[in-house]
Amino acid sequence: MSYKSILVHVDEKPRSQARVDVSLALAARFEAHVTALAVVPSPPNYRPSMPLLGPEIRQQQIRPYEERAEQALAHFSERARVEGRSAVETRTAHGDLLAATTLHARYNDLLVIGQYDPDDAADAADEARRYPELITLGVGRPVLVVPYAGRFPKLGEHIAVAWDAGREATRAVTDALPLLKQARKVTVLAVNADKVGRHGAEPGADIGLFLARHGVKVEVSQQQSGKLDVGTFLLSRLADMDADLLVMGAYGHSRLRELVVGGVTRTLLDSMTVPVIMSH
C-alpha cells in the first residue's frame, strides 16, 4: 500500500499554504498525484426563493466566493510549479464544505485538511470547529489534520501511535503504514493499558510485532496518565518525545442522531501541536 492520490482542501486563508506544503511534500515522497479542492459556499443570506430573482443577482452574490476559490487554487498551482510537481490538478465544488470534501476524498488515498483557527471568527463557528471531526468520522479515508499554527518540514521522521487495541486505532495504524514504514522512529504509546482488557498479556507487544514485520522501526512504551486525561497526556508526551506526527483512531458515538467524537479525539483536535493522521 502507498499513497498515490492525495486530496488537499484549500481556501483563501493564510494557513492554507501549510496544507499545500504538506500535501506536495508527501506527493514527492510517494510519487503521488495531488488534487486541490476549493469549495464555494452558498452566500450567507441565500434562500431557496432567490433563483426567482434571476441568475444575474445570484451570480453577483456568489462571485466573491468564486474569486476566493480561484485565488486559493492559483496559489496551489504556483506552489506546485515551484516544487516541480506536475502530477497535480485543481477542482472547484459548490455547496456544503463537508459534503463536497467527503465526495471527492473517497476517491483518494489520503485527505489533508486544516485544524480550525480559534482566532479566526469564521472558524470559531460551531460548524467550522466540528468540520475536522465530522469529515474524519464519515469519509472512510485517513485524514491528515494540519495544525493552524506552525510549519512541518520534517513530517513523519518520528511518529507516535496512540494505541488502545481498538478497531479505530487498528484502522489508523493500517492507513498510516506508508508513512510508518518510512519513519526514522515509531513509538507506540499504550496509555493506561491496565484499564483496557483488550490489549492482551503484554500491552503493545502484538502491534509492535505487527509493525516490525512490515519493516517499521518501532518501540513500545506503556504509559500511565496519572491525574491527566488521556488527551492532555498525549499532547505532553508528544512534546517530550519531539514527535512530528501522531497516528490515532477517531472515536465516535451517537448522540441525538449526530455522530460526535469522544473526549480524547476532541482534546487532540482542539489543542494539537503536530499534524495528526486519524481514521475511523
C-alpha positions in Angstrom: 0.0 0.0 0.0 1.1 3.5 -0.8 -0.4 7.0 -1.1 -0.9 7.5 -4.9 -3.7 10.1 -4.7 -3.9 12.9 -2.2 -6.7 15.4 -1.8 -6.0 18.7 -0.1 -8.6 21.3 0.9 -7.5 24.8 0.1 -9.0 28.2 0.7 -8.0 31.9 0.7 -6.8 31.9 4.3 -3.0 32.1 5.0 -2.9 28.7 6.8 -3.9 27.0 3.5 -0.3 27.3 2.5 0.8 24.9 5.3 -1.6 22.3 4.0 -0.4 22.7 0.4 3.2 22.4 1.5 2.4 19.2 3.4 0.5 17.6 0.6 3.2 18.5 -2.0 5.9 17.1 0.2 4.0 13.8 0.6 3.4 13.7 -3.1 7.2 14.0 -3.7 7.8 11.2 -1.2 5.3 8.8 -2.6 5.2 9.9 -6.2 1.6 10.7 -5.7 -1.0 12.8 -7.6 -2.3 15.8 -5.7 -5.8 17.3 -6.2 -6.5 20.7 -4.6 -10.2 21.2 -3.8 -11.7 24.6 -3.2 -15.3 24.8 -2.1 -17.6 27.7 -3.0 -20.3 28.0 -0.3 -23.7 29.4 -0.8 -23.9 33.1 0.2 -24.8 33.6 3.9 -28.1 35.1 3.2 -29.0 32.8 0.3 -32.6 31.4 0.4 -34.2 28.8 -1.9 -36.5 31.5 -3.4 -33.6 33.6 -4.6 -33.3 31.8 -8.0 -36.6 33.5 -8.8 -34.8 36.8 -8.8 -32.7 35.8 -11.8 -29.3 34.3 -12.5 -27.6 37.7 -12.6 -28.4 38.5 -8.9 -27.4 35.1 -7.8 -24.1 35.4 -9.7 -23.4 38.8 -8.1 -23.8 37.2 -4.7 -21.7 34.1 -5.3 -18.9 35.8 -7.4 -16.8 37.0 -4.4 -16.7 33.4 -3.1 -15.7 32.1 -6.5 -12.9 34.6 -6.7 -11.5 33.5 -3.4 -11.6 29.9 -4.6 -9.8 30.8 -7.8 -7.2 32.7 -5.8 -6.6 29.6 -3.5 -6.3 27.3 -6.4 -3.9 29.7 -8.2 -1.7 29.8 -5.2 -1.7 25.9 -5.1 -0.8 25.7 -8.8 2.1 28.2 -8.4 3.4 26.4 -5.4 3.3 23.1 -7.3 5.1 24.7 -10.2 7.9 26.0 -7.9 8.2 22.5 -6.3 8.4 20.9 -9.7 5.2 18.8 -9.2 3.4 18.1 -12.4 1.0 15.4 -11.3 -1.5 17.9 -9.9 -4.9 19.2 -10.6 -7.4 21.7 -9.2 -11.1 21.3 -8.7 -13.9 23.6 -7.6 -17.1 22.4 -5.9 -20.2 24.4 -4.9 -22.3 24.0 -1.8 -21.6 22.4 1.6 -18.0 22.1 2.6 -18.4 18.8 4.5 -20.5 17.1 1.7 -18.2 18.3 -1.1 -15.0 17.3 0.6 -16.4 13.9 1.6 -17.5 13.2 -2.0 -14.0 14.0 -3.5 -12.0 12.4 -0.7 -13.5 9.0 -1.2 -11.6 8.7 -4.5 -8.2 9.5 -2.9 -5.9 7.6 -0.6 -5.4 10.5 1.9 -7.2 13.7 2.7 -5.3 16.7 4.0 -7.3 19.4 5.9 -6.6 22.1 8.5 -7.4 22.4 12.2 -9.8 25.2 12.9 -8.2 28.5 14.0 -9.7 29.8 17.3 -8.5 33.3 16.4 -10.5 33.3 13.1 -14.1 34.5 13.6 -15.4 32.2 10.8 -13.5 29.2 12.2 -14.9 29.8 15.7 -18.4 29.0 14.4 -19.5 25.5 15.6 -19.9 24.2 12.1 -16.3 25.1 11.2 -14.9 23.9 14.5 -16.5 20.5 14.0 -15.5 20.0 10.4 -12.3 18.0 11.1 -14.1 15.6 13.4 -17.2 15.1 11.1 -15.2 14.6 8.0 -13.0 12.0 9.8 -15.9 10.1 11.2 -17.8 10.0 7.9 -15.3 9.9 5.0 -14.0 6.4 5.2 -10.4 7.5 4.4 -7.5 8.5 6.6 -7.4 12.3 7.3 -4.3 14.3 8.0 -5.2 17.3 10.0 -2.6 20.1 9.9 -2.5 22.5 13.0 -3.5 26.1 12.4 0.0 27.2 13.7 3.5 26.2 12.8 5.4 24.6 9.9 6.2 20.9 9.5 9.2 20.3 7.2 10.1 17.0 9.0 6.7 15.4 8.9 7.0 11.7 9.6 10.5 11.3 10.9 9.4 10.4 14.4 5.8 9.2 14.6 3.9 8.5 17.7 1.0 6.0 17.6 -1.8 6.3 20.2 -2.6 2.6 20.7 -5.6 1.3 22.7 -6.0 -2.0 20.8 -9.4 -0.9 19.5 -10.9 -1.0 16.0 -10.3 2.7 15.2 -6.7 2.6 16.3 -6.2 -0.6 14.2 -7.6 1.1 11.2 -5.4 4.2 11.8 -2.2 2.2 12.0 -3.1 0.3 8.8 -3.9 3.5 7.0 -0.7 5.1 8.1 1.6 2.2 7.1 3.2 4.1 4.2 4.4 6.8 6.5 5.2 4.4 9.4 7.5 2.3 7.1 9.5 5.4 6.1 9.8 6.8 9.6 13.2 7.0 11.3 11.5 6.0 14.5 8.0 5.0 15.6 6.9 5.0 19.2 3.7 3.1 20.2 2.1 4.7 23.2 -0.1 2.3 25.2 -1.7 4.7 27.8 -3.5 3.3 30.8 -3.4 -0.2 29.2 -4.2 -1.9 32.6 -7.7 -0.3 32.4 -8.5 -1.7 28.9 -8.9 -5.5 28.8 -8.4 -5.9 25.1 -4.6 -5.4 25.0 -3.6 -9.0 25.8 -0.9 -10.2 28.2 1.7 -7.6 27.1 0.1 -4.3 26.1 1.6 -3.0 22.8 3.7 -6.1 22.1 1.5 -7.5 19.4 1.1 -4.2 17.5 4.8 -3.7 17.8 5.4 -7.2 16.3 2.9 -6.4 13.5 4.7 -3.2 12.6 8.1 -4.8 12.8 7.1 -7.4 10.3 6.3 -4.5 8.0 9.8 -3.2 8.4 8.8 -0.4 10.8 11.5 0.8 13.3 9.2 0.6 16.3 9.5 0.7 20.1 6.6 0.3 22.5 6.1 2.4 25.6 3.5 1.6 28.3 2.4 4.8 30.0 0.2 5.9 32.8 -1.6 9.3 32.5 -2.0 9.8 36.2 -4.3 12.7 37.1 -4.2 14.0 33.5 -6.9 13.0 31.0 -5.5 10.8 28.2 -5.7 13.6 25.5 -3.8 16.1 27.6 -1.3 13.4 28.5 -0.7 12.5 24.8 -0.1 16.2 24.0 2.5 16.4 26.7 4.3 13.2 25.6 4.4 14.4 22.0 6.3 17.4 23.1 8.7 15.4 25.4 9.4 12.9 22.6 9.8 15.5 19.9 7.4 13.6 17.7 6.4 15.3 14.5 3.3 13.2 13.7 0.6 11.4 15.7 -1.4 8.4 14.4 -4.6 7.7 16.2 -8.1 6.4 15.8 -11.0 8.8 15.9 -13.5 7.6 18.4 -17.2 8.5 17.8 -20.5 7.8 19.4 -24.1 8.6 18.5 -25.9 11.5 20.3 -29.2 13.0 19.2 -28.7 11.4 15.7 -25.3 13.2 15.4 -22.0 11.5 15.3 -19.7 13.2 17.7 -16.1 12.4 18.8 -15.1 11.2 22.2 -13.0 13.1 24.7 -9.5 12.1 23.6 -10.2 12.9 20.0 -11.8 16.3 20.8 -8.8 17.3 23.0 -6.3 16.4 20.3 -8.4 18.3 17.6 -8.6 21.4 19.9 -5.0 21.5 21.0 -2.8 19.7 18.5 0.7 20.9 18.1 1.8 18.4 15.4 -0.1 17.0 12.4 -2.4 14.1 13.2 -3.5 11.2 11.0 -6.9 9.9 12.1 -9.1 7.1 10.8 -12.5 5.9 12.0 
